[in-house]
Amino acid sequence: MVRWLLFTRLRMIGVGHSDLARGELLESTYLIAKGILKPFLHSWFRWNIEGIENVPRSGPAILAFNHISYLDPLATAYLVDKTKRVPRFLAKSELFQDKRIAWILKGAKQIEVKRGTMTAPMALDNGITALRKGEIVVVFPEGTITDDPDLKPLPAKTGAARLALGSGAPLIPCAVWGTQNIWPKGYAKNWWPPRQDILVRVGEPMEISGDPRSTDDWRLVSERLTEAIEVLVASLRPAIPDRRRPKKRAA
């Protein structure tokens, strides 16, 4: 639904692949997407955002979220936009292969992660470059939507820790809840009724230290990050029941 809405509306106003190929719509692509999606997100869902003051109003920061649904990137982008900042996501390469949205991701300067390849570390280099420019980088440390039946966060991979140790940027644990009832993985979508609740909680920046080249330090920071995110998720869980429904089987 969201992909179709964005793609259709951009086509209606004459924005296409060739524009991005000419480099004419780089930052403006994000502004166009924001102009289309933000009113929908604002009006269709009921938001409760806590800890937004923990997101720096300027300078670099890494926001590390749990991952429970396909809606999470939009929910986290909505949060960052509330701080008047522009998010840069580390996004898996499969999304960049989808011609319907790849040109939007590239135009909005999102960072491609080619998991399991020799070029995967380049994504971290690009993330550190963005941080050194003073940008906000959003990551889902689990690397995928959790497959835990109770939606507990999976152990964090080392990417977020490596970004933090390599850049010195604040590492901020965050949690989102409620999106699993709307656009879950492996369950039925449930966009109706409108005004479903989405909760976002931003924790305080973590105090971390270590050697950017040490795999032991990567692991230790990642373990602490997982624990911090788990605490935030647990604090949100009682507010909204998990209402995921099985997909209807074809007759």
N, C-alpha and C positions, 0 to 999 in steps of 0.2 A: 504493500500500500504506500509506504513512505517513498520507496524507490520510484514507483510509478508516478507519484505526485510530483516529486522533484524533477524527474526526467521530462515529464510532460510540460510542466510550467516553464522550465528553461527553454524547451523547444519553442513554446508559444512566444517567448520574448526574443527569439532569434539567437540563442546561445547554442553553439555546436562544437563538435570536435575540432574543426578547422581553426576556430578562434583560439583555442588553447594551443594548437600546434604552432600558431604564429606568436604565441607568448603575449597575447593582448589582454588576457583576463586573469592573470595570476591571482593577485589578492582579491580582485573584484569577484572571482568565482565564489569565494567564501561569503562575501557580502550578499551575493545573489541568493545562494543557498540559505543563508541566514534569513533573508527577507521572506523567503517562501516558507521555510520550516518553522521558524520561531513563533509566528502567530498560531500555527496549528498546534504546536507543542504547548504553548501557553494556555490556549483555550480548551483543548481536548482533555488535558490531564489536570489533576489537582496536586500541586506541588507543595512539599514541605522540605525546606532546605535549612540545615543547621551547620554552624561552623564556617560559614562563608567568609568570615573575617580572617580565617587561617590561610586563605589564598592571597598571596602577595599582590598588591595593586600594580606593582612594577617589578621588573627583574625576573630571573629564571626561577622555575619551580617544576617539580615532577609530581603530578597527581597520580596516585596508584590506587585503582579501584578493583573491587571484586567484579566478577563477570557471571551474570545469571541469565541474560537474555540477549536477543538480537537488538533490542531497543537501547541497550546500555550506552553505546557511543553517542546517540542523540541525547540521552538524559544527561550524560556527563558534559557534552558540549553546551547544553542549556545552562548547566551550572556555571561553566567557565564564562559564558557570555554574560551572565548576571554580574560578573566582576569586571565587565568591560575589557576582558582579555580575549585573545584569539587562541583556541586550542590547536596544538599540533599532535596528532595521534600517530603512534606506531601501529600500522595496519598490516595485516597479513597480505602476502602477495596475491592470494586468490582474489581478493577484492579488486586489485589493480588489473586483473585479467577480465573482469566483467565490464564489457564495453559500455553498458548502461551507466556506470558510475565511475569508471576508471578516470575519465577525463576530468571529472569533478574533483576526485581525490588529488590528482596531480596538480590541477589548477589551484586548489586550496592548500598546496604545499604539505600534504600529509606524507608521512615517512613510511616507505615500503619495507616490509620485513620479509625476506625470502628465507623462510625457516628451513633448516636442514640442508642448507647449501653453503658453499665456500664463501659466498658473498654476504651471508647473513650478518657478520660483524659490521658491514658498512652501514647498516641501519643504526647501530649504536653510535658510530662516528657521526652520522647525520643528526642523530638526536643530541649528541653533545655539542655539535655546531649550533643547533637551534638554541640550546640552553645558554651557550656563551654569547648568543645574540640577545639574551634576556627574554626568551620566549617561555611559554607554558607548554610542557610536554605531558600528554596524558597516556598512561600505560595501563594495560590489564596484565598484571604480573603472572597470572596463571597461564597466559598464552592462548586460552580458549575458554568457552563457556564451561563452567563446572559440570561434571557428570555425577556429582554427589547427589543421592536421592533427596537429601535435606538442604541442598544448595549451599553446603559449607564450602568455603574457598579451598581450592586445591593449593598445594605447596607452590610458592612463588618460584618462578624461574629466576635466573640471575640477572636478567637484562636491566631491571629497574635499579638494582644495587650497583651494577656497573656504570649506569648513567650517573647515579648520585656520586659515587666515589670518583668517577672520572671527571666530573664537571664541578663538584662542590656545591651543586644546586640543592636547595631544600627538598627532602623526600617526604611527601605528605600522604599518609594513608587515608583512604576515603572508602565510603560504602554507599551502595545504591540498593534499594529494595522496592518491590512492587512491580517492577518491570517484568518479572517472571510471569505475572498473571496476564500480561498483554501480548507479548511476542516471545514466547518461550522456545527453547530448542527441544524438539521431539514431542511437543504437545500442541494442542489446537491454539491458534491465534484467537485473541479475544479483545478486539478493539472496541466492542460495545459492552456496556453503555459508556458514554463520555463521562469525564470527571473521575476516572479511576485514580487512586492515590499513587504517587511516586514519592518516595522518601530518599533524600540524599544527605549524608552526614560527612563533613570534612573534619578530619582529626588534626591534631597539632603536629607541626613538623617534627620528624624524628631526629634525635641527636645520634649521629653516626660518625664513625671514623674508620680508617683502614687504608690499606694499600690498593690502589686501583688495579694493580696487576696480580693481586693475591686471590686465588680461587677460594681459599679458606675464608677470606674476608667477604667475598661475594656471597658465599653460602651463609655466613653468620648474619649479614645484613638482610638477606632474603628471608631467613627464618624469622627474624624480628619483624619484618614487614608483614609476613603472613599472620603472625600473632596479632599485630596491631589491627589489621583489616578484619580478622575474625572477631575481635572485641567489638568493633564498630557494627559489623553485620548482626551480631548477637543483640546489640542494643536496639536495632531497628526491627528485628524479626517479630516481636510480639505485637507491633502496631498494625501489621497487615497480614492476614492469614494467607497461606499459600493455596491459591485456588486454581492451579493448573488442571486442565481437563485433557483426557486422552483425545487423540485425533479420531474423527469418525472413520470407520472402516468402509471401504468401497463395497457396494452391494454386489 
